[in-house]
């Protein structure tokens, strides 16, 4: 069946992540090298349904490996969540001669890929999300860049926090996953990092920690809060009330999605994009590309969507012990 793949479509879906462009580039150039035509689908499944599609070539993906965001754009599509919308998307693939799709995004994007597979359109999915919350993969495109962006901003914030003997409560992204917050907290020397995976008692885990470290001479504090746990402003208000220390909230927000991708994200995206096309060439469809250790592997899409990812509790303990 591999010889039937003459044209592939590539799209990005869900939240953008630094490195998506590197993945688009790798998919496009690997496919063209192997004689496969590549169509870029703009604005995710919305663009697929509406025919916002044009051909990509080796030059149209030049000069994008260092760019953040996605040249194919991304958008939500409520219509695609319906069976009628999925049928319309599959029909659009047939209209454009698209034999298979390469989908770059997160869990929601993968579920869309599974829906397309159910409509007879083969697909391969690549994990691209700053949250690093794809269960089947140790690493997702954009994670390293987002962490480095957060660290750079918090390092700058520390200067003013220290100057005023304040407590800065910093809210980072990560939705319902604490990977971004935990790693950023360790890298920034945060006193406490609050993540969804570990229960937090404000009095014991934050206020007591602050009071204990004040006795050793510490006068300023950084508290990292994952957005899925709560609002930084609420934490800051409670902390100031209970400790008497002036506390300010900073929400880093969507700036964490932007910026030029790091070396790690560029290389990971390139490897995953290459592997996705290789799977199609081998006649292996409806797979999710993943990173395990140093290797690029792949899983059946249904299996991938049922897997669970656990927090590294050793890392949680390290963060607690060295934050004193």
Rosetta blueprint (number, residue, H / E / L):
1 X L
2 X H
3 X H
4 X H
5 X L
6 X L
7 X E
8 X E
9 X E
10 X E
11 X E
12 X E
13 X L
14 X L
15 X L
16 X L
17 X L
18 X L
19 X L
20 X H
21 X H
22 X H
23 X H
24 X H
25 X H
26 X H
27 X H
28 X H
29 X H
30 X H
31 X H
32 X H
33 X H
34 X L
35 X L
36 X L
37 X E
38 X E
39 X E
40 X E
41 X E
42 X L
43 X L
44 X H
45 X H
46 X H
47 X H
48 X H
49 X H
50 X H
51 X L
52 X L
53 X E
54 X E
55 X E
56 X E
57 X L
58 X L
59 X L
60 X L
61 X L
62 X L
63 X L
64 X L
65 X L
66 X L
67 X L
68 X L
69 X L
70 X L
71 X L
72 X L
73 X L
74 X L
75 X L
76 X L
77 X L
78 X L
79 X H
80 X H
81 X H
82 X L
83 X H
84 X H
85 X H
86 X H
87 X H
88 X H
89 X H
90 X H
91 X H
92 X H
93 X H
94 X H
95 X H
96 X H
97 X L
98 X L
99 X L
100 X E
101 X E
102 X E
103 X E
104 X E
105 X E
106 X L
107 X H
108 X H
109 X H
110 X H
111 X H
112 X H
113 X H
114 X H
115 X H
116 X H
117 X H
118 X H
119 X L
120 X L
121 X L
122 X E
123 X E
124 X E
125 X E
126 X E
127 X E
128 X E
129 X L
130 X L
131 X L
132 X L
133 X L
134 X L
135 X L
136 X L
137 X L
138 X L
139 X L
140 X L
141 X E
142 X L
143 X H
144 X H
145 X H
146 X H
147 X H
148 X H
149 X H
150 X H
151 X H
152 X H
153 X H
154 X H
155 X H
156 X H
157 X H
158 X H
159 X H
160 X H
161 X H
162 X H
163 X H
164 X L
165 X L
166 X L
167 X E
168 X E
169 X E
170 X E
171 X E
172 X E
173 X L
174 X L
175 X L
176 X L
177 X L
178 X L
179 X H
180 X H
181 X H
182 X H
183 X H
184 X H
185 X H
186 X H
187 X H
188 X H
189 X L
190 X L
191 X L
192 X E
193 X E
194 X E
195 X L
196 X L
197 X L
198 X L
199 X L
200 X L
201 X L
202 X H
203 X H
204 X H
205 X H
206 X H
207 X H
208 X H
209 X H
210 X H
211 X H
212 X H
213 X H
214 X H
215 X L
216 X L
217 X L
218 X L
219 X L
220 X L
221 X E
222 X E
223 X E
224 X E
225 X E
226 X E
227 X L
228 X L
229 X L
230 X L
231 X L
232 X H
233 X H
234 X H
235 X H
236 X H
237 X H
238 X H
239 X H
240 X H
241 X H
242 X H
243 X H
244 X L
245 X L
246 X L
247 X E
248 X E
249 X E
250 X E
251 X E
252 X L
253 X H
254 X H
255 X H
256 X H
257 X H
258 X L
259 X L
260 X L
261 X L
262 X L
263 X H
264 X H
265 X H
266 X H
267 X H
268 X H
269 X H
270 X H
271 X H
272 X H
273 X H
274 X H
275 X H
276 X H
277 X H
278 X H
279 X H
280 X H
281 X H
282 X L
283 X L
284 X L
285 X L
286 X L
287 X E
288 X E
289 X E
290 X E
291 X E
292 X E
293 X L
294 X L
295 X E
296 X E
297 X E
298 X E
299 X E
300 X E
301 X H
302 X H
303 X H
304 X H
305 X H
306 X H
307 X L
308 X L
309 X L
310 X L
311 X L
312 X L
313 X H
314 X H
315 X H
316 X H
317 X H
318 X H
319 X H
320 X H
321 X H
322 X L
323 X L
324 X L
